[in-house]
Amino acid sequence: MRHTTRITTVITLLALLGCASSSISWTDEAIIRPGTDLPDHFLVATELGASEPDTTGNCHSPMIDMRDDTPLILFRSDQGRGDYEVPNGRYGVGPEELLRLDCATGRPLGIVKQ
């Protein structure tokens, strides 16, 4: 009987650990490298052209590079940061990678894993 109680306790503890939430979110993932050939900041694409980013930190999609109208599509966002899909090979972003922007400024922060 004692052995069964120990096994039950271990199983319960493992189950609780599996359900524990982590305070680490995807936005805490390390930047794996800086991007290349980036503008100082990206703009929010609008029906009338483009506008400066929302200083409240809301992430918008698409964002554009005003140098050549390259679009960036929002993949995920949290805590005022957004990870964007970019056209193949742009800004040094490889397969299964995203370009992270500060949504309040549009400034590129670096490349992260998808």
N, C-alpha and C positions, 0 to 999 in steps of 0.2 A: 504494500500500500504506500509506503514511504517513497519508493522509487517512482511510482505513478504521480505522486504529488510534485516531485522534483521536475519531472518531464513536463507536466502541465504548467508549472511555474515558468520554466524556460521557454516553452512555446508561447505563453502569454506575453512574456517580456519581448520576445522577438517580434511578435505581432504588433505590440505597442511601438517598438522602435521603427518598424516599417511604416507606421502611420504618422510618425512624428513629422511635423512640417519643418522645413528649413528656412532660415531667414535669408539665405543666399538666393538671389534671383539671377536670371540670365544676364541682367545688366551688370552684375558683378564679375562676369567672365572677363578675363584679361584680354586686352587688345593684343593680337598676335604680331602685328607689325603696322607701321604707318602706311597710309595710302601714297600713291604717286600721282604726279601731274594733277593735283587737286586745286580747285578755286579756293579763295580765302573762305568763302561760305556759299551755300546753296540757297536758292530762293524757292518760295512756294509757288507752284504753277497755279494760275487762275484762269478763268474764262477770258479775262481781259489782258493776259500776259503773265506777269509775275509780281509778287509782293515780298516784302521782307518777312522773315519767320515771325511766328507768334511769340512775343516775349514772355508769355505765361508758361511756355514750355510744351504746349500742345504740339504733337507731331502731325504733320500733314503729308498727304500723298496726292499726286507726285510732287517731288522736289525737283528742281532743274538747275543745271549748270548753265548760267547765262552766257558763257563763252561760246557754246555751241548747241544749246537746248537739249543736252543729254538728260533724259528723265531718270529719276530714282524712284522706285516703288517701295512703299513701306511694307516691311515683312512683319515687324513686331515693334512695340514701343512700351516703355515703362519708365517712370521716374525722370521724365524729361529727356530721355534718350531714345533714339529710334535706330533700328537696324534696317538698312535699305538694300534691295536688290538693285544691281547696276547692270548695264549692258555688258555682255561677255568681254572680259579682258580689260575693262576700263578701270582706271585708278589703281591698278595692281591687285584688284580683287579676283581671286581664283574661284574654281568650282567649289560649291558648298561653303562659300564665304559671303559675308555681307559687309557693307560700309556703315559704320556707326556714326551718327550725327548727334550733336547737341541740338535739340529741337528748338530751344529758345533763341539760338543764334544762327543756326544752319551750318555751324562750323564742323568740319570733319574731325572725328576723334581717332579713327583708325579702323583697321580691318579685324573682324571677329569671325569665329566659326558659326555656321548656320546651325 
